[in-house]
């Protein structure tokens, strides 16, 4: 019976307890920081939005590196290429939607 974490070469790839703990702590910190900033009203307007977006981006990086093992991948990097394609599609959809909402003169 095949092992659930086995690769095609038969070697098992998974993170260590230390890497999972570091990832979990980083995730908790990157979740608590925006909550504290918003609930206490420390920042307003653009500064608040910028800090929230930076925290969200760092949270994405932590999830990809520590839990989805993106850095452990051997060549060819199919997962990385798929992720980049997904991000390009996401950016096009979000930017296009925002552009339509900002410059839609029919709605006036």
SVG drawing of the C-alpha trace seen along z (x, -y; Angstrom):
<svg xmlns="http://www.w3.org/2000/svg" viewBox="-26 -60 41 62">
<polyline fill="none" stroke="black" stroke-width="0.4" points="0.0,0.0 1.3,-3.4 2.3,-5.9 0.2,-9.1 3.3,-11.4 5.5,-9.4 6.9,-11.0 7.3,-9.2 10.9,-8.2 9.6,-6.5 11.1,-9.0 8.8,-10.6 8.7,-14.4 7.2,-16.2 8.2,-19.0 9.7,-18.5 8.0,-19.4 10.3,-22.4 9.3,-23.8 5.6,-23.2 5.9,-25.0 7.7,-27.9 5.1,-28.2 2.3,-28.0 3.8,-30.7 4.4,-32.9 0.8,-32.4 -0.6,-33.3 1.6,-36.4 0.6,-37.5 -3.1,-37.0 -2.9,-38.8 -1.1,-41.9 -3.9,-43.0 -6.6,-42.2 -4.9,-44.3 -4.3,-47.2 -7.9,-47.3 -9.5,-46.7 -7.4,-49.4 -7.7,-51.9 -3.9,-52.4 -3.9,-53.2 -6.5,-54.7 -7.0,-55.0 -4.3,-54.0 -1.8,-53.1 -4.3,-50.6 -4.9,-49.0 -1.2,-48.8 -0.4,-47.0 -3.3,-44.6 -2.2,-43.8 1.4,-43.3 0.3,-41.0 -1.9,-39.0 1.0,-38.7 3.4,-37.5 0.7,-35.0 0.5,-33.6 4.3,-33.2 4.4,-31.5 1.6,-29.1 3.4,-28.3 6.8,-27.7 6.0,-26.0 2.8,-24.0 2.6,-23.5 6.4,-22.7 6.9,-24.9 10.6,-25.2 11.1,-21.4 10.0,-20.7 12.5,-19.1 12.8,-19.9 10.6,-20.3 8.7,-22.8 5.1,-22.1 3.5,-23.3 5.4,-26.6 4.5,-27.1 0.8,-26.3 0.9,-28.8 2.3,-31.6 -0.3,-31.0 -3.0,-31.1 -1.6,-34.3 -1.5,-35.9 -5.1,-34.9 -6.1,-36.3 -4.4,-39.6 -6.0,-40.0 -9.5,-39.3 -9.1,-41.6 -7.4,-44.4 -10.0,-44.1 -12.9,-44.2 -11.5,-47.2 -10.9,-49.0 -14.5,-48.3 -15.9,-49.5 -13.8,-52.7 -14.4,-53.7 -17.9,-52.4 -19.7,-55.5 -22.9,-53.7 -23.7,-53.3 -23.8,-57.1"/>
</svg>
